[in-house]
């Protein structure tokens, strides 16, 4: 447990930031799983899922939760997956 006042504050900030980063990453992982499952089952709403994934990935990259190049990789990989399955 931290003793200094600033160390206590840093601990609070870290917990809050960790929770927010986890939320962004979980959203991305969830959407990727939904898209992969949809491709496998032949779902109709893949474009909408892809749009939501783009939104979540761009938001995470903007907030610096993930690197912008990783965001780009995720988006192109999922778009390619959907395109090749059609």
BELSULHU-V434884 format. One record per pair of residues at least 24 apart in sequence whose C-alpha atoms are under 6 Angstrom apart, sorted by the first residue. I is the first residue (numbers start at 1). J is the second residue. D is the distance in Angstrom with one decimal. If there is no record, write none. Layout:
# BELSULHU-V434884
i: <I;I>
j: <J;J>
d: <D;D>
This chain:
# BELSULHU-V434884
i: <21>
j: <65>
d: <5.9>
